[in-house]
Amino acid sequence: MPAALLIRHTSVAVVRGVCYGQSDVPLAATFAAEAADVRARLPWVPTEVWSSPSARALRLAETLGAPAVRIDARLLELNFGDWENRAWESFHDAQSEAWARDPWNARPPNGETAAGLHHRVGEVRAGLLARLVGTGGAGRPSPRIAIVTHAGVIRSWRAHAQSRPLMELFSAAIPFGHVEAAG
């Protein structure tokens, strides 16, 4: 059984096609039912919950049954800077075209690159996995960690776990409320 799980936040009340990355956006009216569904799919009650500081992740994290939630800003979604809360189709210029061609190195205005996201996710992943390895033993149970975050972070985590370039997983579908083992 996995000692850590990655969980994507539940549905948001945002018009389809809007870029919202690190913006705090409201949860959908279906939150309670979706949160109950996520909890029902967990293989265990977590002893620790780590969360993005984003309200959409934090609210789900607080329902998972752990004594406390640890907030880590490295678990935030990609920062889309000036594109946040705008329709994707509303920005067509040289900068957005450069980003579409190479999101690894290009950045939205006042945002971050995919390489930046991947670096910070690698740091938090290494720390949490080291924590799992360094605990337990001598009659102490290992922690069961749930990590509530965003699709971009989960893609990056997978890329690190599989030793694959993030760009190979950049468009992988990760539905709201998704739960998977954190490798």
N, C-alpha and C positions, 0 to 999 in steps of 0.2 A: 504494500500500500504506500502511495507517495507520502512523503513527509511535508511537502509544500504543494499548494495549489495556486494557480493563476485564475483570477475571476475578472471578467469584464463587467463593468457597471451595467445597470439595467437601462431600459429605453429612456430616451430623452424627449422632451416636448419641444422639438426644433423642426422647422420646416425642412423637408428633404432637400438636399443640395446646398445647405448652408455649411460653411467651414466654421467649426467651433473649437477645435484643438484644446487650448488651455482655458478657454472662457468658461465661467460658471454658468451653466445653462440649467433650466428646470428639468426635473424628472417628469416622465409621463404619468398620467393619472393611474396607470396600471402598476405603479411601483410596488404596492403591498403584495399583490399577487405574484409579481415577478420575483420579488425578494424571497417569498415563501417557496417558490419553485427552486431558486438557487439553493436555499438551505436544504431542501429535500434531496437535492442531488449531491450534496457533500458526503464523502465517505466517512466523515468524522466531524465532531465539533472541534473547531480550531482552539488551540491553547494560546495562539498569538494571531493577531490580524494586523497586517501592514496595509496602508492605504495611501493612495494619491491624496493630496490635500483638496482636490476638486470635490465640491459638494456632491456631485453625482456618484462618485466612488465612495466617499466617506459615509454617506447615508446608508449605503448597502453594507459597508464594513461594520457599522455599528449594530447591525441586526444579526451578525453571525455567531454571537454567543461567547466571544472571548471576553476576559475581564477588562481589557483595554484595547484601544486601537493606536498603533504607532503610525504616525504620519511621516512620509518621506517624499519630499518634492521631486526626487529623481524618478518617481513613479508617475509623474504628470505626462499627459499626452504631448505630442509635438507642439511647439509654440509656433503658430502661424502668424504672429505679429499683427501687422496692419490688415491682414486678410481675415482675422477673427470676426465672426458674426456677419460675414458677407456671403452672398451667394457665390459659389465657385465660378459661375458663368459671368460674374460681374467684373472680373479682372482678367483682361487679356492685353498684356503689354510685354515688353522685352524681359522684364524681371520674372513674370509668371511663366513665360515660355522657357526661360533658362532653368527655372525650378522644375518644370515638367520634364525637361530633358535630363536633368541631373540633380535630383533632390538630395543626393548624397553630399554634394559640395555647394550647391546654390541654396540660398535662404530666402524665405519671404521677407519683405521689408520689416525690419525690427523683430524678426523671428529667429528660428534656429534651423540648422541643417539636420538632415537625417543622421549624419555622422555624429552630430552633437547628442541627439537623442540616444543613439546606439551606445555611445561612450558612457553616458550617465546610467543607462539601464545595465550595462556591463558591470559598472561599479556596485550598484545595489544588489545585483544578482550574485556577484562574487562574495559580497559580505554576508548575504543571507545563507548561501550554500555553505560558507565557512562556519557560520553559526550552527547550522544543522550538523555538520561533521564534528564540531567541537563540543557538542552537548550530548546528553544521554550517557550511557555507560555507568558503571558503578551503581547500578540499581536506579539511576535517574532516567525517567522516560525522556525521549527526544521530543522537542516541541513539534506540534502540528501547526504549520504556518499557512494561513490564507493571505493572499496578496490581491487586493482589489485595485484594479487599475483600468487601463484603456487599451484599445485595439493595437495602436502603434507600439505600445510598450510590450504587449504580448508577442507581437511579431518580432520585435527586437530580441526579447528573451529567447524565443524559439531559435532565432538565428545564432545566438551565442551558444545555446545548448547543442545545436546540430552542426556547429562550426561551418555555417553557411553565410554567404553575404546577405545582409539585410535586404538588399535590393531584390533578391530572389523571392522574398516573402512579403515585399512591400504592399502588395495588393491582396494578400490572403484574406479571405472573409472570416471575420470573427464576430459572431452575433452577440447582441446584447444578452447579458446573463450567462455568457459562456464560462464553463469551468473545465480546466485541464490540469494535469500534473505538471508541476514546474520542474523541468529537468535542468 
